[in-house]
Amino acid sequence: MLSITVPTLPRAARPRPVRALVLLCLVATAAAADPRPAPAADPALQTLGRQLFFDGRLSASGRQSCATCHDPRYAYGPRPGEGLAKGGPHLDRLGSRAVPSLRYLQAVPDFTLTHRFTDGDIGPAGGYTWDGRARSIGEQARLPLLDPDEMANRSAAEVARRLNAAGYRTSFEAIFGPGVLGNPDRALAAATEALAAFQRTPAEFYPYSSRYDAFLRGELELTDAEAHGVELFKDPKKGNCASCHAVLTRAGVPPVFTDYDLLNIGVPRNPRIPANADPAHFDLGLCGPKRTDLAAERRYCGFFRAPSMRNTAIRAAYFHNGVYTTLDEVMHFYVERDLYPEKYYPRAADGTVRKFDDLPPELVANIDHDAPMDRPPGAEPALSDAEIADLMAFLKTLTDADVAR
């Protein structure tokens, strides 16, 4: 794959205070992923992909496009209040997972169960979507087209029919050859290839335009609170965020703030998800129900992929099930999960706290207990409220310049 160039000033032209030099010496685990994006796609293919991305006619409702859920004004993520999106033929079916941002996916590694992290641990990492089941951006783009809770096409043939009806025949044949829309499988594959090409547009999907990127280029200094937040982010005894959200510049490319690993942190059940009205229903991520090839891997049940922390401060929903809607809630959950479980989990009829209520009781051994989620009841939190505020100040520096705030 080709590398991208991150604008920098000549070394002699950018004197850097000691604090900046210290903060740039960041060490974190990182999956074996090449941080450089794939070669730029053909401009005509990218243009076609852009048209498809914003075209609601490709859905069963005729009103839902990719951009309906992945709004460019919000870093190609959900709009406020729409972290759990409605789809289906009548736009009345609420999804079961939070809408992710599509930014900074250009270097997601292949899924594996046996990735060796730099701390010596071995476990699942990579792949697209919350459960890593898609093998490419194009394969990920295919999923919502055929999902009954999203764009709700019933088959590749229905997608091809909608492409024909929307007037794409000439554009598709110019790129993919005559008759491409007459073959449903070829039509669907061509559409997802075009969507993937659009999602490899650097300015749209990996602009590296945040305050933190400007800091890395020597164009500004972080505030004291932001600088302290970086230290808390990478301190293994404090925030320990960098253990999953790697802060590592590789091949001249700024950090994406994830090492692509999958893990289970025991987030609470989201009662707003219709499927959760059934107490026997559990979204177990890596081992089902959406992913079906690893159903027997019970040690990985409840595992979901760690997302990039870029643009996290503007998200409309956090974690795979969108149970939280503010960054403050997320930070306090990490710090207080095991100290004050009654704040985050419901009580059973006998008054006891139903901790880890979104996982069958026999699978609680899968829960992660790394810092800061390693405190026994009665211990002091790993982070004070003031430290949480500084950590959040740093996370806000990861918001791209072009998105709504």
C-alpha positions as CSV (number, residue, x, y, z in Angstrom):
1,M,0.0,0.0,0.0
2,L,1.1,3.6,-0.6
3,S,1.8,6.0,2.2
4,I,0.2,9.3,2.7
5,T,2.1,12.4,3.5
6,V,1.3,14.3,6.7
7,P,2.2,18.0,6.2
8,T,5.1,18.9,8.5
9,L,7.5,21.8,8.8
10,P,11.2,21.3,8.3
11,R,12.8,20.2,11.6
12,A,14.8,23.4,12.0
13,A,11.7,25.5,11.4
14,R,9.6,24.1,14.2
15,P,11.2,24.5,17.6
16,R,9.2,22.4,20.1
17,P,8.9,23.0,23.8
18,V,10.0,20.2,26.1
19,R,6.5,19.3,27.0
20,A,5.6,18.7,23.4
21,L,8.7,16.5,23.0
22,V,7.7,14.5,26.0
23,L,4.1,14.0,24.9
24,L,5.3,12.8,21.4
25,C,7.2,10.0,23.0
26,L,4.1,7.9,23.5
27,V,4.3,4.1,23.8
28,A,1.3,1.9,23.3
29,T,0.2,-1.5,22.0
30,A,-0.8,-1.6,18.4
31,A,-2.1,-4.3,16.2
32,A,0.0,-5.5,13.2
33,A,-1.8,-3.1,10.8
34,D,-0.2,-1.0,8.2
35,P,-1.3,2.5,9.0
36,R,-1.0,3.7,5.5
37,P,-4.2,3.7,3.3
38,A,-4.8,1.8,0.2
39,P,-3.9,3.5,-3.1
40,A,-6.2,6.2,-4.3
41,A,-9.1,4.9,-6.3
42,D,-10.1,6.0,-9.8
43,P,-11.7,9.4,-9.6
44,A,-14.7,8.2,-11.6
45,L,-15.2,5.3,-9.2
46,Q,-15.0,7.6,-6.2
47,T,-17.5,10.0,-7.8
48,L,-19.9,7.1,-8.4
49,G,-19.4,5.9,-4.8
50,R,-20.2,9.4,-3.5
51,Q,-23.5,9.4,-5.5
52,L,-24.5,6.0,-4.1
53,F,-23.6,7.0,-0.6
54,F,-26.1,9.9,-0.6
55,D,-28.8,8.2,-2.6
56,G,-31.9,7.2,-0.5
57,R,-33.5,5.5,-3.5
58,L,-31.3,2.5,-3.0
59,S,-33.2,1.5,0.2
60,A,-36.5,-0.3,0.5
61,S,-38.1,2.9,2.0
62,G,-36.7,5.0,-0.8
63,R,-35.6,7.5,1.9
64,Q,-32.6,6.0,3.7
65,S,-29.1,6.5,2.3
66,C,-25.7,5.6,3.8
67,A,-25.5,9.3,4.8
68,T,-28.7,9.1,6.7
69,C,-26.9,7.2,9.5
70,H,-23.3,8.3,8.6
71,D,-23.6,12.0,8.4
72,P,-20.5,13.9,7.1
73,R,-21.3,16.7,9.5
74,Y,-20.7,14.3,12.4
75,A,-17.5,12.6,11.1
76,Y,-19.6,10.2,9.1
77,G,-21.3,9.0,12.3
78,P,-24.8,9.4,13.7
79,R,-26.6,12.7,14.3
80,P,-27.4,13.8,17.8
81,G,-30.2,11.6,19.2
82,E,-29.8,9.1,16.4
83,G,-27.1,6.8,17.7
84,L,-29.5,3.9,17.3
85,A,-30.9,4.4,13.8
86,K,-34.3,3.6,12.4
87,G,-34.5,1.7,9.2
88,G,-36.5,-1.0,7.4
89,P,-39.1,-0.7,4.6
90,H,-41.0,1.9,6.6
91,L,-38.1,3.5,8.6
92,D,-39.7,2.2,11.9
93,R,-37.3,-0.6,12.9
94,L,-34.7,0.5,15.5
95,G,-31.3,-1.0,15.0
96,S,-29.7,-3.2,17.7
97,R,-26.2,-1.6,17.6
98,A,-24.9,1.9,17.7
99,V,-24.1,3.6,14.4
100,P,-20.3,3.8,14.1
101,S,-18.2,6.5,12.5
102,L,-16.8,5.6,9.1
103,R,-13.8,7.7,9.5
104,Y,-10.3,6.4,10.0
105,L,-11.0,2.8,8.8
106,Q,-8.4,2.9,6.1
107,A,-5.9,0.6,7.9
108,V,-8.1,-1.9,9.7
109,P,-6.1,-5.2,9.7
110,D,-7.5,-8.6,8.8
111,F,-9.4,-10.3,11.6
112,T,-7.6,-12.9,13.6
113,L,-8.1,-14.7,16.9
114,T,-4.4,-15.0,17.5
115,H,-3.0,-11.5,17.4
116,R,0.0,-11.1,19.7
117,F,-0.1,-7.7,21.4
118,T,3.1,-6.0,22.5
119,D,2.3,-6.8,26.1
120,G,2.4,-10.5,25.3
121,D,-1.3,-11.1,25.3
122,I,-2.9,-13.1,22.5
123,G,-6.5,-12.5,21.4
124,P,-8.9,-11.4,18.7
125,A,-8.2,-8.2,16.7
126,G,-9.1,-6.6,13.4
127,G,-11.9,-6.9,10.9
128,Y,-14.7,-4.3,10.2
129,T,-17.9,-3.7,12.1
130,W,-18.4,-4.0,15.9
131,D,-17.8,-7.8,15.7
132,G,-15.1,-7.8,13.1
133,R,-17.0,-10.0,10.7
134,A,-16.5,-7.9,7.5
135,R,-13.2,-8.3,5.8
136,S,-13.1,-5.0,3.9
137,I,-14.7,-1.6,3.6
138,G,-16.6,-2.9,0.6
139,E,-17.9,-5.9,2.5
140,Q,-18.9,-3.6,5.4
141,A,-20.8,-1.4,2.9
142,R,-22.7,-4.4,1.7
143,L,-24.2,-5.2,5.1
144,P,-26.6,-2.3,5.5
145,L,-27.9,-2.7,2.0
146,L,-29.3,-6.1,2.9
147,D,-30.0,-5.7,6.6
148,P,-33.8,-5.8,7.3
149,D,-33.3,-3.2,10.0
150,E,-31.4,-0.8,7.7
151,M,-31.8,-0.3,4.0
152,A,-33.7,-3.6,3.9
153,N,-33.2,-4.8,0.4
154,R,-34.2,-8.5,0.3
155,S,-31.5,-9.6,-2.2
156,A,-28.8,-8.6,-4.6
157,A,-31.4,-8.6,-7.3
158,E,-33.4,-5.9,-5.5
159,V,-30.3,-3.8,-5.2
160,A,-29.6,-4.2,-8.9
161,R,-33.2,-3.2,-9.7
162,R,-33.0,-0.1,-7.6
163,L,-29.7,0.9,-9.3
164,N,-31.3,0.5,-12.7
165,A,-34.4,2.5,-11.6
166,A,-32.2,5.3,-10.2
167,G,-30.5,5.8,-13.6
168,Y,-27.1,4.4,-12.8
169,R,-26.8,2.1,-15.8
170,T,-24.5,4.4,-17.9
171,S,-22.2,5.2,-15.0
172,F,-21.8,1.5,-14.0
173,E,-21.3,0.3,-17.6
174,A,-18.6,3.0,-18.2
175,I,-16.6,1.7,-15.3
176,F,-17.5,-2.0,-15.0
177,G,-18.5,-3.0,-18.5
178,P,-21.7,-3.6,-20.4
179,G,-24.5,-5.5,-18.7
180,V,-23.2,-5.2,-15.2
181,L,-26.5,-4.2,-13.7
182,G,-28.2,-7.1,-15.4
183,N,-26.3,-9.5,-13.2
184,P,-27.4,-9.1,-9.5
185,D,-24.2,-10.4,-8.0
186,R,-22.0,-8.3,-10.2
187,A,-24.2,-5.2,-9.6
188,L,-24.0,-5.6,-5.8
189,A,-20.2,-6.2,-6.0
190,A,-19.7,-3.1,-8.2
191,A,-21.8,-0.9,-5.9
192,T,-19.9,-1.9,-2.8
193,E,-16.6,-1.4,-4.7
194,A,-17.7,2.1,-5.6
195,L,-18.8,2.8,-2.0
196,A,-15.4,1.5,-0.7
197,A,-13.6,3.8,-3.2
198,F,-15.4,6.8,-1.9
199,Q,-14.6,5.8,1.6
200,R,-10.9,5.9,0.7
201,T,-11.1,9.6,0.0
202,P,-8.6,11.2,2.4
203,A,-10.2,14.6,2.8
204,E,-13.5,12.9,3.6
205,F,-12.6,9.9,5.7
206,Y,-9.1,10.5,7.2
207,P,-8.4,14.2,7.2
208,Y,-6.2,14.3,10.3
209,S,-7.4,17.8,10.9
210,S,-7.9,17.9,14.7
211,R,-6.2,20.2,17.2
212,Y,-4.1,17.2,18.2
213,D,-2.9,16.8,14.6
214,A,-1.9,20.4,14.6
215,F,0.0,19.9,17.8
216,L,1.8,16.9,16.3
217,R,2.8,19.2,13.4
218,G,4.2,21.8,15.8
219,E,1.5,24.4,14.9
220,L,0.1,24.8,18.4
221,E,0.6,23.8,22.0
222,L,-1.9,21.9,24.1
223,T,-3.3,23.5,27.2
224,D,-2.2,22.3,30.6
225,A,-5.4,20.3,31.0
226,E,-5.1,18.7,27.6
227,A,-1.4,17.9,28.1
228,H,-2.3,16.3,31.5
229,G,-5.1,14.4,29.8
230,V,-2.6,12.8,27.4
231,E,-0.5,11.6,30.3
232,L,-3.6,10.1,32.0
233,F,-4.7,8.5,28.7
234,K,-1.5,6.5,28.4
235,D,-0.7,5.9,32.1
236,P,-1.4,2.2,32.8
237,K,-2.4,2.9,36.4
238,K,-4.7,5.8,35.6
239,G,-6.8,6.0,32.4
240,N,-4.9,3.1,30.7
241,C,-6.8,4.1,27.5
242,A,-3.8,3.6,25.3
243,S,-3.8,-0.2,26.1
244,C,-6.7,-0.4,23.6
245,H,-6.6,2.9,21.8
246,A,-3.0,3.1,20.7
247,V,-1.3,6.4,20.7
248,L,1.4,5.6,18.2
249,T,2.6,7.4,15.1
250,R,3.7,4.9,12.5
251,A,5.2,5.4,9.0
252,G,4.7,9.1,9.4
253,V,1.0,8.8,9.9
254,P,-0.6,10.2,13.0
255,P,-2.3,7.7,15.5
256,V,-5.7,6.4,14.8
257,F,-6.2,5.7,18.5
258,T,-7.2,2.1,18.4
259,D,-5.2,-1.2,18.2
260,Y,-8.3,-2.9,16.7
261,D,-8.6,-5.4,19.5
262,L,-11.9,-7.0,20.5
263,L,-12.8,-7.2,24.2
264,N,-15.7,-7.4,26.7
265,I,-15.9,-4.6,29.3
266,G,-19.4,-5.6,30.6
267,V,-21.4,-2.5,29.4
268,P,-24.9,-2.4,30.8
269,R,-27.9,-3.6,28.8
270,N,-29.6,-0.9,26.7
271,P,-33.4,-1.1,27.4
272,R,-34.1,1.1,24.3
273,I,-33.1,-1.8,22.0
274,P,-36.4,-3.6,21.1
275,A,-34.7,-7.0,21.0
276,N,-33.6,-6.6,24.7
277,A,-37.3,-6.8,25.8
278,D,-36.7,-10.5,25.6
279,P,-34.6,-11.4,28.7
280,A,-33.2,-14.4,26.8
281,H,-31.8,-12.3,24.1
282,F,-28.1,-11.3,24.2
283,D,-25.9,-9.6,21.6
284,L,-22.7,-11.6,22.1
285,G,-20.6,-9.9,19.5
286,L,-17.9,-12.2,18.3
287,C,-19.9,-15.3,18.9
288,G,-23.3,-14.1,17.6
289,P,-26.0,-13.6,16.7
290,K,-25.0,-11.3,13.8
291,R,-21.7,-13.1,13.4
292,T,-22.2,-16.8,13.0
293,D,-18.8,-18.4,12.3
294,L,-17.5,-18.2,15.9
295,A,-20.5,-19.3,17.8
296,A,-18.5,-22.1,19.5
297,E,-15.8,-19.7,20.8
298,R,-17.6,-19.1,24.1
299,R,-14.5,-17.5,25.6
300,Y,-15.0,-14.6,23.2
301,C,-18.7,-14.0,23.8
302,G,-19.4,-10.4,24.4
303,F,-16.3,-9.2,22.6
304,F,-16.6,-6.1,20.5
305,R,-14.0,-4.1,18.6
306,A,-12.4,-1.1,20.2
307,P,-13.2,1.9,18.0
308,S,-11.0,4.9,17.2
309,M,-11.1,7.7,19.7
310,R,-11.0,10.2,17.0
311,N,-14.1,12.4,17.0
312,T,-15.3,10.5,20.1
313,A,-16.3,13.8,21.8
314,I,-19.1,14.3,19.3
315,R,-20.6,10.8,19.3
316,A,-24.3,10.3,19.6
317,A,-24.0,6.9,21.2
318,Y,-21.2,5.0,22.9
319,F,-20.2,1.3,23.0
320,H,-21.7,-1.3,20.7
321,N,-25.2,-1.0,22.1
322,G,-25.3,2.8,22.4
323,V,-26.3,2.6,26.1
324,Y,-24.6,5.9,26.9
325,T,-25.0,9.2,25.0
326,T,-22.4,11.4,26.6
327,L,-18.6,11.1,27.0
328,D,-18.9,12.0,30.7
329,E,-21.1,8.9,31.3
330,V,-18.6,6.7,29.5
331,M,-15.6,8.0,31.6
332,H,-17.4,7.5,34.9
333,F,-18.5,4.0,33.9
334,Y,-14.9,3.0,33.2
335,V,-13.8,4.4,36.6
336,E,-16.7,3.3,38.7
337,R,-18.0,0.1,37.2
338,D,-16.7,-2.2,39.9
339,L,-16.7,0.4,42.7
340,Y,-20.3,1.5,42.5
341,P,-22.1,-1.1,40.3
342,E,-25.5,0.0,41.6
343,K,-25.1,3.2,39.5
344,Y,-24.8,1.2,36.3
345,Y,-26.7,-2.0,36.6
346,P,-30.3,-2.8,37.7
347,R,-31.3,-4.6,40.8
348,A,-32.9,-8.0,41.0
349,A,-36.2,-8.7,42.8
350,D,-34.2,-9.5,46.0
351,G,-32.4,-6.2,45.9
352,T,-29.1,-7.4,44.7
353,V,-27.3,-5.7,41.9
354,R,-27.5,-7.6,38.5
355,K,-24.0,-6.8,37.5
356,F,-23.0,-7.3,33.9
357,D,-26.7,-7.7,33.0
358,D,-26.1,-7.8,29.2
359,L,-24.3,-11.1,29.4
360,P,-25.4,-14.6,30.5
361,P,-24.2,-15.3,34.0
362,E,-22.1,-18.2,32.9
363,L,-20.0,-15.9,30.7
364,V,-18.9,-13.3,33.2
365,A,-15.4,-14.7,33.2
366,N,-15.0,-13.0,29.8
367,I,-15.2,-9.6,31.3
368,D,-12.1,-7.4,31.1
369,H,-10.6,-6.3,34.5
370,D,-7.6,-4.2,33.3
371,A,-7.2,-0.7,34.9
372,P,-9.1,1.4,35.6
373,M,-11.7,-1.4,35.9
374,D,-9.6,-3.3,38.4
375,R,-10.6,-1.7,41.7
376,P,-12.2,-3.7,44.5
377,P,-15.3,-2.2,46.2
378,G,-14.2,0.4,48.7
379,A,-11.0,1.4,46.9
380,E,-10.3,4.8,45.6
381,P,-11.2,5.4,41.9
382,A,-8.3,5.4,39.5
383,L,-9.2,8.8,38.3
384,S,-10.6,11.8,40.3
385,D,-13.3,14.0,38.8
386,A,-10.6,16.6,38.0
387,E,-8.5,14.0,36.2
388,I,-11.6,12.9,34.2
389,A,-12.1,16.5,33.2
390,D,-8.5,16.7,32.0
391,L,-8.8,13.4,30.1
392,M,-11.9,14.6,28.4
393,A,-10.2,17.9,27.5
394,F,-7.6,15.8,25.6
395,L,-10.2,13.6,23.9
396,K,-11.9,16.8,22.6
397,T,-8.6,17.7,20.8
398,L,-9.2,14.6,18.6
399,T,-12.3,16.2,16.9
400,D,-11.7,16.9,13.2
401,A,-11.9,20.6,12.2
402,D,-14.8,20.1,9.7
403,V,-17.4,18.5,12.0
404,A,-20.3,19.9,14.0
405,R,-19.7,20.4,17.7
